[in-house]
Amino acid sequence: MLKKQDAIVLKTIDYGETNKIATIYTKENGKLAVLAKGAKKSNSRFAAVMQPFVHGNFLYYQGNGLPSLNQGEAVHSFKEIQFDIIKSAYSAYIVELVDKLTEERQPHYFYMIGFYSP
């Protein structure tokens, strides 16, 4: 089943030669890992949305195993975080806290400050 959700990329890890697994945080499903095939290639259509702290719209196929990303569109890239080391350190700390304190595929009824408006 195809699902389209608004999400924030928490982290990405390399998977094989050309793929990446992104951990995204959605309002409806909480923390979710999705597979982006070919995301490590230089001309990949997922290169822009597979960066940490990117807020985007993600269309993924939810089957029996790991969901696979079909489409991704960056809404806001938060470039100011990448250029300021203090903001980058605080953002990485908050992302790590959210990653460690939340369960996979469990919706949470709070909003991340600055990313989602209530």
C-alpha contacts under 8 A as a table, 3 or more apart, distances in Angstrom:
res1	aa1	res2	aa2	distance
1	M	61	Y	5.59
1	M	62	Q	5.27
1	M	63	G	6.55
2	L	59	L	6.78
2	L	60	Y	5.66
2	L	61	Y	4.49
2	L	62	Q	6.16
3	K	59	L	5.60
3	K	60	Y	5.52
3	K	61	Y	6.36
3	K	62	Q	7.10
4	K	57	N	6.93
4	K	58	F	5.53
4	K	59	L	4.28
4	K	60	Y	6.53
5	Q	26	T	6.80
5	Q	28	E	7.87
5	Q	57	N	5.72
5	Q	58	F	5.41
5	Q	59	L	6.58
6	D	26	T	6.13
6	D	27	K	7.36
6	D	55	H	7.52
6	D	56	G	5.84
6	D	57	N	4.55
6	D	58	F	6.28
7	A	24	I	6.02
7	A	25	Y	5.28
7	A	26	T	4.49
7	A	27	K	7.13
7	A	55	H	5.84
7	A	56	G	5.63
7	A	57	N	6.26
7	A	58	F	6.97
8	I	24	I	5.40
8	I	25	Y	5.23
8	I	26	T	6.77
8	I	53	F	6.22
8	I	54	V	5.62
8	I	55	H	4.42
8	I	56	G	6.34
9	V	12	T	7.67
9	V	22	A	6.75
9	V	23	T	6.05
9	V	24	I	4.39
9	V	25	Y	6.47
9	V	49	V	7.82
9	V	50	M	6.98
9	V	51	Q	6.86
9	V	52	P	5.23
9	V	53	F	5.42
9	V	54	V	5.48
9	V	55	H	6.64
10	L	22	A	7.49
10	L	23	T	5.52
10	L	24	I	5.42
10	L	25	Y	6.74
10	L	52	P	5.54
10	L	53	F	6.12
10	L	95	V	5.86
10	L	96	E	7.94
10	L	99	D	7.32
11	K	22	A	5.85
11	K	23	T	5.35
11	K	24	I	7.29
11	K	51	Q	7.55
11	K	52	P	5.36
11	K	53	F	7.98
12	T	20	K	6.48
12	T	21	I	5.59
12	T	22	A	4.26
12	T	23	T	6.14
12	T	50	M	6.87
12	T	51	Q	7.34
12	T	52	P	7.09
13	I	20	K	5.62
13	I	21	I	5.34
13	I	22	A	6.50
14	D	17	E	7.95
14	D	18	T	7.84
14	D	19	N	6.22
14	D	20	K	4.52
14	D	21	I	6.36
14	D	40	K	7.80
15	Y	18	T	7.10
15	Y	19	N	5.01
15	Y	20	K	4.97
15	Y	21	I	6.36
16	G	19	N	5.80
16	G	20	K	7.74
17	E	40	K	7.74
18	T	37	K	6.82
18	T	38	G	4.76
18	T	39	A	6.20
18	T	40	K	4.84
18	T	41	K	6.05
19	N	35	L	7.18
19	N	36	A	5.84
19	N	37	K	4.63
19	N	38	G	4.83
19	N	39	A	5.31
19	N	40	K	5.82
20	K	35	L	5.99
20	K	36	A	5.33
20	K	37	K	6.63
20	K	38	G	7.47
20	K	39	A	5.85
20	K	40	K	6.69
21	I	33	A	6.48
21	I	34	V	5.60
21	I	35	L	4.54
21	I	36	A	6.09
22	A	33	A	5.56
22	A	34	V	5.40
22	A	35	L	6.43
22	A	36	A	7.27
22	A	50	M	6.85
23	T	31	K	6.78
23	T	32	L	5.61
23	T	33	A	4.34
23	T	34	V	6.49
24	I	31	K	5.76
24	I	32	L	5.33
24	I	33	A	6.17
24	I	34	V	7.53
25	Y	29	N	7.67
25	Y	30	G	5.33
25	Y	31	K	4.42
25	Y	32	L	6.19
26	T	29	N	5.50
26	T	30	G	4.87
26	T	31	K	6.31
26	T	32	L	7.46
26	T	107	P	7.97
27	K	30	G	5.76
27	K	107	P	6.75
27	K	108	H	7.05
27	K	109	Y	7.71
27	K	111	Y	7.61
28	E	107	P	5.63
28	E	108	H	7.72
29	N	32	L	7.12
29	N	105	R	5.20
29	N	106	Q	5.77
29	N	107	P	4.57
29	N	108	H	7.71
30	G	102	T	7.68
30	G	103	E	7.68
30	G	104	E	6.87
30	G	105	R	5.34
30	G	106	Q	5.16
30	G	107	P	4.30
30	G	108	H	5.90
31	K	99	D	7.56
31	K	102	T	6.87
31	K	103	E	6.72
31	K	104	E	5.09
31	K	105	R	5.48
31	K	106	Q	6.93
31	K	107	P	7.76
32	L	104	E	5.87
32	L	105	R	5.69
33	A	66	L	7.15
33	A	67	P	7.20
34	V	60	Y	7.63
34	V	66	L	6.24
34	V	67	P	4.94
34	V	68	S	5.44
34	V	69	L	6.12
35	L	66	L	6.70
35	L	67	P	6.12
35	L	68	S	4.60
35	L	69	L	5.79
36	A	39	A	5.63
36	A	46	F	7.20
36	A	68	S	6.04
36	A	69	L	5.09
36	A	70	N	7.66
37	K	68	S	7.51
37	K	69	L	7.40
38	G	41	K	5.71
38	G	44	S	6.32
38	G	46	F	7.92
39	A	44	S	5.45
39	A	45	R	7.29
39	A	46	F	5.37
39	A	47	A	5.80
39	A	50	M	7.46
40	K	44	S	7.00
40	K	47	A	7.20
41	K	44	S	5.28
41	K	47	A	7.90
42	S	47	A	7.51
43	N	47	A	7.62
44	S	47	A	5.43
45	R	48	A	7.32
45	R	72	G	8.00
46	F	49	V	5.48
46	F	50	M	6.02
46	F	71	Q	7.59
46	F	72	G	6.41
47	A	50	M	5.48
47	A	51	Q	7.35
48	A	51	Q	6.39
48	A	74	A	6.97
49	V	54	V	6.23
49	V	55	H	7.91
49	V	56	G	6.89
49	V	72	G	6.24
49	V	73	E	6.50
49	V	74	A	5.54
50	M	54	V	7.47
51	Q	54	V	5.97
53	F	77	S	6.87
53	F	78	F	6.77
53	F	91	S	7.90
54	V	74	A	6.71
54	V	75	V	7.71
54	V	76	H	6.16
54	V	77	S	4.59
54	V	78	F	6.57
55	H	74	A	6.06
55	H	75	V	5.57
55	H	76	H	5.18
55	H	77	S	6.20
55	H	115	F	7.52
56	G	72	G	6.83
56	G	73	E	5.40
56	G	74	A	4.18
56	G	75	V	4.63
56	G	76	H	6.67
57	N	72	G	5.75
57	N	73	E	5.20
57	N	74	A	6.49
57	N	75	V	6.91
58	F	69	L	7.21
58	F	70	N	7.83
58	F	71	Q	5.91
58	F	72	G	4.57
58	F	73	E	6.56
59	L	69	L	6.18
59	L	70	N	5.61
59	L	71	Q	4.98
59	L	72	G	6.25
60	Y	67	P	6.31
60	Y	68	S	5.47
60	Y	69	L	4.23
60	Y	70	N	5.11
60	Y	71	Q	6.81
61	Y	67	P	5.46
61	Y	68	S	5.35
61	Y	69	L	6.43
61	Y	70	N	6.85
62	Q	65	G	7.68
62	Q	66	L	7.34
62	Q	67	P	4.68
62	Q	68	S	6.98
63	G	66	L	7.17
63	G	67	P	6.24
69	L	72	G	7.43
74	A	77	S	6.59
78	F	81	I	5.75
78	F	82	Q	7.42
79	K	82	Q	5.30
79	K	83	F	6.65
80	E	83	F	5.34
80	E	84	D	6.38
80	E	87	K	7.97
81	I	84	D	5.53
81	I	85	I	7.49
81	I	87	K	5.27
81	I	88	S	5.10
81	I	91	S	7.55
82	Q	85	I	7.14
82	Q	87	K	7.72
82	Q	88	S	5.91
83	F	88	S	7.75
84	D	87	K	5.42
84	D	88	S	6.07
85	I	88	S	4.92
85	I	89	A	6.06
86	I	89	A	5.17
86	I	90	Y	6.30
87	K	90	Y	5.22
87	K	91	S	5.96
88	S	91	S	5.10
88	S	92	A	6.04
89	A	92	A	5.18
89	A	93	Y	6.20
90	Y	93	Y	5.04
90	Y	94	I	6.25
91	S	94	I	5.13
91	S	95	V	6.08
92	A	95	V	5.09
92	A	96	E	6.07
93	Y	96	E	5.15
93	Y	97	L	6.25
94	I	97	L	5.06
94	I	98	V	6.21
95	V	98	V	5.12
95	V	99	D	6.07
96	E	99	D	5.02
96	E	100	K	6.13
97	L	100	K	5.24
97	L	101	L	5.91
98	V	101	L	5.29
98	V	102	T	5.97
99	D	102	T	5.82
100	K	103	E	7.98
102	T	106	Q	7.61
103	E	106	Q	5.70
111	Y	115	F	7.60
111	Y	116	Y	5.81
111	Y	117	S	7.22
111	Y	118	P	6.93
112	M	115	F	5.67
112	M	116	Y	6.05
113	I	116	Y	6.75
114	G	117	S	7.28
